[in-house]
Amino acid sequence: MSSSDSTTLLGAAAAGACAAILSAKILQPPTPTTAASPSVQAQPAAGGGGGAGGDRGSGLGIHTTQEDQTDPVTVCVSGAAGQIGYSLIPLLCSGAVFGETTPVYLRLLDVKQGMEAMRGIAMELEDASYPLLRDVYTTCDYSVAFTGVDVVVLVGGMPRREGMERSDLIGINSKIFHGMGVVLNEVADPSVKVLVVANPANTNCRTLIKSCPKIPATNFSALTRLDHNRAKSLTARRVNWTTRLQTGAGGRAEGVVTDTNRVAPNDVKNVIIWGNHSQVQYPDLNHAVVMLRSHRPAPVRSMLDTEWIEGEFVTTVQQRGAKVIQARGASSALSAAAAIAGHLNDWLHGTQEGEFVSMAIDSTGNPYGVPDGLVFSFPVICSGGEYSIVEDLYIDPRSRDMIEKNVADLAVEWNAAQAALNAKL
Ligand SMILES: NC(=O)c1ccc[n+]([C@@H]2O[C@H](COP(=O)([O-])OP(=O)(O)OC[C@H]3O[C@@H](n4cnc5c(N)ncnc54)[C@H](O)[C@@H]3O)[C@@H](O)[C@H]2O)c1
């Protein structure tokens, strides 16, 4: 099959495929059993039988490489035609997320109006010749997108429009995520791992969990890694700035950091984002450390002033997304994609020794007094494809108060979701 054949098939799918979302008809997506050369395919029209799916593997010049010795991963990205999708998909194909020897099968999902844009992305992926990319399949049918996948990244959702109330946005997205959840529950393997990015991410994730009784709640998470990364980066900048001031004044920072020995974001470990991915989130530096060049960890609290830690730091992280929109005229995409890649990489391959990261997960059984059943961001470590909450961290009264505010914020969101779904969940 030549590229021009693919293009024709994609065009046909764009024209006729998407009624299949409503019928939730299970089509036959390609199942990666052998490693084929990269091919670009589109969903066959509902009921059409065969179509591009039927073509898979026929005379495609199947090849085997050293890399194919690792099991392939099939990953679905929803909202693939959007701006985060455009930054994320290359990372998924590059080996940065799933490993440098893991072949990747891509399912790109968007609404029907996104099919043409996905066709363009599929062509670009073909042109980029990623060595690990085995297959690209574009669809607007949840059943096709979710059947047989190992990892699902749910980026797609309704964006907030001018004049739209937050509760309306939550309601619309709850319906979308409930619909996705029903299909996911029906067609996906219970071992699938699902990351929710679309906002309101925590509440969308909770809706999804409730709609997917077959899949363990521990297989779901929502993204707060972008906030976590922002907190690290901001802290590193502040440490460098403070140290410059101190050393410039002949101050006490000798042996800590110097201008020629700057702290990088990755030298800052164990920041925490607690709660909701909203402006109420609580970025916490109480347990954070800076890894000095001597490999000695220095508590951030010993390096930076309390007023900044409890004031400007918190509001800057909380409002960073809005500032990016103001400056760029569009919401964070490049940094969101990097955060998704980091989140997935840690979840699948484990966190670094001695380091924890932030993930929004099912709160049931947590040791910090957060009510069960919420999707709440906690400090976690990951190992063997599982995450666990870091225990025994001291929570001071101010932090307790901030955590409670997040519990309340999530309750408001959940009420709006329940109202939209007529308390279905
Ligand atoms: N959790 C986080 O840290 C974080 C960070 C940045 C952005 N976000 C959120 O990520 C989402 C995507 O952001 P973006 O900038 O890529 O938006 P975008 O508008 O550029 O793209 C969204 C895409 O989703 C598609 N879509 C809409 N409904 C869909 C559905 N039901 N099924 C499949 N696809 C659907 C749209 O057609 C569009 O292509 C937004 O909700 C945004 O608020 C979250």
The ligand as an SDF file (V2000), in Angstrom:
LIG
                    3D

 44 48  0  0  0  0  0  0  0  0999 V2000
   -3.8110   18.6230   33.2100 N   0  0  0  0  0  0  0  0  0  0  0  0
   -2.9770   19.5250   32.7180 C   0  0  0  0  0  0  0  0  0  0  0  0
   -1.9210   19.7970   33.2810 O   0  0  0  0  0  0  0  0  0  0  0  0
   -3.3010   20.2470   31.4430 C   0  0  0  0  0  0  0  0  0  0  0  0
   -2.3670   21.1330   30.8970 C   0  0  0  0  0  0  0  0  0  0  0  0
   -2.6690   21.7800   29.7030 C   0  0  0  0  0  0  0  0  0  0  0  0
   -3.9030   21.5630   29.0890 C   0  0  0  0  0  0  0  0  0  0  0  0
   -4.7820   20.7090   29.6730 N   0  0  0  0  0  0  0  0  0  0  0  0
   -6.0840   20.4250   29.0370 C   0  0  0  0  0  0  0  0  0  0  0  0
   -5.8420   19.5500   27.9580 O   0  0  0  0  0  0  0  0  0  0  0  0
   -6.9190   19.6450   27.0370 C   0  0  0  0  0  0  0  0  0  0  0  0
   -6.4160   19.7390   25.6130 C   0  0  0  0  0  0  0  0  0  0  0  0
   -5.6700   20.9100   25.4350 O   0  0  0  0  0  0  0  0  0  0  0  0
   -5.2260   21.3710   23.9650 P   0  0  0  0  0  0  0  0  0  0  0  0
   -4.4920   22.6310   24.1600 O   0  0  0  0  0  0  0  0  0  0  0  0
   -4.6040   20.2620   23.2290 O   0  0  0  0  0  0  0  0  0  0  0  0
   -6.6570   21.6920   23.3440 O   0  0  0  0  0  0  0  0  0  0  0  0
   -7.0540   21.7750   21.8020 P   0  0  0  0  0  0  0  0  0  0  0  0
   -8.3690   22.4860   21.7950 O   0  0  0  0  0  0  0  0  0  0  0  0
   -5.9450   22.2710   20.9690 O   0  0  0  0  0  0  0  0  0  0  0  0
   -7.2860   20.2400   21.4120 O   0  0  0  0  0  0  0  0  0  0  0  0
   -8.3200   19.4750   21.9690 C   0  0  0  0  0  0  0  0  0  0  0  0
   -8.6740   18.4130   20.9510 C   0  0  0  0  0  0  0  0  0  0  0  0
   -9.6190   17.5440   21.5730 O   0  0  0  0  0  0  0  0  0  0  0  0
  -10.5600   17.1960   20.5860 C   0  0  0  0  0  0  0  0  0  0  0  0
  -11.7820   16.6890   21.2340 N   0  0  0  0  0  0  0  0  0  0  0  0
  -12.8080   17.3740   21.7360 C   0  0  0  0  0  0  0  0  0  0  0  0
  -13.7510   16.5280   22.2050 N   0  0  0  0  0  0  0  0  0  0  0  0
  -13.2700   15.2790   21.9960 C   0  0  0  0  0  0  0  0  0  0  0  0
  -13.7870   13.9930   22.2370 C   0  0  0  0  0  0  0  0  0  0  0  0
  -14.9680   13.8120   22.8170 N   0  0  0  0  0  0  0  0  0  0  0  0
  -13.0530   12.9190   21.8870 N   0  0  0  0  0  0  0  0  0  0  0  0
  -11.8420   13.0810   21.2960 C   0  0  0  0  0  0  0  0  0  0  0  0
  -11.3060   14.2790   21.0190 N   0  0  0  0  0  0  0  0  0  0  0  0
  -12.0200   15.3710   21.3620 C   0  0  0  0  0  0  0  0  0  0  0  0
  -10.7630   18.4720   19.7930 C   0  0  0  0  0  0  0  0  0  0  0  0
  -11.3360   18.2180   18.5210 O   0  0  0  0  0  0  0  0  0  0  0  0
   -9.3240   18.9690   19.6890 C   0  0  0  0  0  0  0  0  0  0  0  0
   -8.6650   18.4460   18.5530 O   0  0  0  0  0  0  0  0  0  0  0  0
   -7.7460   20.8400   27.4990 C   0  0  0  0  0  0  0  0  0  0  0  0
   -8.8520   20.3590   28.2430 O   0  0  0  0  0  0  0  0  0  0  0  0
   -6.7890   21.5900   28.4030 C   0  0  0  0  0  0  0  0  0  0  0  0
   -7.4810   22.3750   29.3540 O   0  0  0  0  0  0  0  0  0  0  0  0
   -4.5110   20.0570   30.8170 C   0  0  0  0  0  0  0  0  0  0  0  0
  1  2  1  0
  2  3  2  0
  2  4  1  0
  4  5  1  0
  4 44  2  0
  5  6  2  0
  6  7  1  0
  7  8  2  0
  8  9  1  0
  8 44  1  0
  9 10  1  0
  9 42  1  0
 10 11  1  0
 11 12  1  0
 11 40  1  0
 12 13  1  0
 13 14  1  0
 14 15  2  0
 14 16  1  0
 14 17  1  0
 17 18  1  0
 18 19  2  0
 18 20  1  0
 18 21  1  0
 21 22  1  0
 22 23  1  0
 23 24  1  0
 23 38  1  0
 24 25  1  0
 25 26  1  0
 25 36  1  0
 26 27  1  0
 26 35  1  0
 27 28  2  0
 28 29  1  0
 29 30  1  0
 29 35  2  0
 30 31  1  0
 30 32  2  0
 32 33  1  0
 33 34  2  0
 34 35  1  0
 36 37  1  0
 36 38  1  0
 38 39  1  0
 40 41  1  0
 40 42  1  0
 42 43  1  0
M  CHG  2   8   1  16  -1
M  END
$$$$
